[in-house]
Amino acid sequence: SWRDKATGERQERTEWHRIVAFGELSDLCAKSVSKGKPLYVEGRIQTRQWEDKEGNKRTTTEIVASHVQVLGNGGDVNKAVLIGRVEKAPEVRQLPSGRDVASFNLITASQRPNGEGEERTETHRIVAFGKTAEICGRYLTPGKQIYIDGRIQTRDWQDREGQSRQM
């Protein structure tokens, strides 16, 4: 989801991905995956072409799964895994409780299958707490490529001008 720059209205888009599993993993999926169940999937992206019955060239992009995990009904659905580059050195500060907190932006890039279209970059705000915040402040530098495993969280607040904000 995102806010439309022109109207300020919240927009939402759902994307569907074709997942392919082979061998024992396909047996596991056949037994435990069903419509509506949240999944965690790891794998590689593959694009392939074929001709349909009418002789038309067809293309599909799918994820060839190497790991599939059925998630519970709890907070597992918010799992986020990102690989990208650190934009600027993390800001590390201490909360009134004495706990460290680090925040920085992670830039990710993706491109449409077969190189069609332009590369799309996205900026993700990352926040880490405690020992992880300390490690981020010590070792993360601009341009460093990192792997992030966490959860998505949205928060609301009022800025200095009293405007409602959301991140």
N, C-alpha and C positions, 0 to 999 in steps of 0.2 A: 504494500500500500504506500501511497505518497500523496502529497498535496499538489494540486494543479497550480502552477505558477500564475496563470492568468486569473483564475477565479478564486483560488484559495480553498477550493472544495477538496475534500478527501476522496481520492480515487483508489480503486482496488482492482487487481488483476490476478487471476489464478492461472498457473501454468501447469500443464500435464506433461509427464515424461514417461516414455515407454521404457520399461525395465525388462531385461532379458537375463535369465539365469540358466545355468547348465549343471548337469550332474547332480551331486548330492544337494547342492544349493537349490536346484529346481524342485527336488522332492520336498525339501523343507518349506519352500514357498507354497507349494501345492497344498500342504497340510495346514499351514498357519496364517497365510495371507488371505484376507477377504476384503471386499469392498468397504471402504470407510475406515479401515484400520490404519492408524498412523505408522509409518515405516521410517527407519534410518537405512539408507542405501549407500554403499561405497562401490565404486567401480570406475570404468573408463568409458568415455563417450565414443561412440562408433557411428559413422554415417555410411549407409550402403544404398545402392541403386539396383533396381530391377525393372522388368517390363511386366505390366499387368496383362490380363486376358485380351484386352483390346490393342495391345502393342504400345501403349503409352509408357514413357519412361517415368518411373516413380522413385522417390527418394524418401528415406526415413532416417531419423537420428534416434538412437537409443542408448541407454546406459547398460553396458554389459556388467552385471553385478559380480563383485568379488566377495561382498558381505551384505547380508540383509538381516535387520533386526526389527522385530515387531515391537513397537513401543507401547508402554502402558497408557492408561487413560489419564495419568497425572501430568506433571509438568514436562514430561519427555518431549512433547510436541514442539516446544520452543527451542529445541537444540539447533545450534548454528555452528557450522564448520566453515571457516574461511581461510583461504591462502591468498596473501597479498603482500604489499610493501608498505612499510611505515612511512607516513607522510612527513611528520616532524618528530623530534625527540619528545617522548612522553612528559607531560606535566605530572609531577609527583607532589602530593601534599598530604598533610596529616589531618584527619577528622578530629573534632573535639574529643572523641573517645580515645584518641591516640592511634587509631588504626590508619595505616597508609592507604592512599587511593591514587592510582595512576590513570590518566586518560590520554588518549591519542587517536589519530585517524589512521585507518587502514584503507589503502587503495586496492581494489580488485579490478581485474579486467576480464572481459569475455568477448568472444567473437561468434558470429553466427556460423553454422556448419558450412563446410567447404569454402570458408573465407568470404562468404557473401556478406555484403554490408560492412559497416565500419566497426572497429573495435569499440566496445562500450565499457567505460570505466565507472565505478561506483565508489563512493566514500562511505565508510562505516565508522561510527564513533565507538571506540572500544574503551571499556572501563574495567580496571582490575583492582582487587583489594588485597590487603595483607601482604604476605610474603611474595605473592605473584606481582603486586604493584612494585615492590622493592626491586625485584628481578627485572621488570620492564624498564624501570628508571635507570638501572645500572647497565643493561646490555642492548637495549633497542636504540638504533640510530636511524636517521632518515635514509630511506632506500633499502633497508634490510628486509629481505623476504622472510615472512613468518607464517606459521600455521596457528590458527585460533580455534579453540573448541570451547563453546560456551552456550549461553542462552540469550534469546532476544527479550529485551525489556523496553517498554515505552513509558515515558514519564511526562507529566504535565507540571508546569510552573508558570509563575508570572515574572516577566522581565522587569528591569528597572523602571520602564515607562508604564508598567501596569498591564501590559498586553499579555494575553494567554499564549503560552508557547507549548510545543510538544516535541519530544525527541524520542 
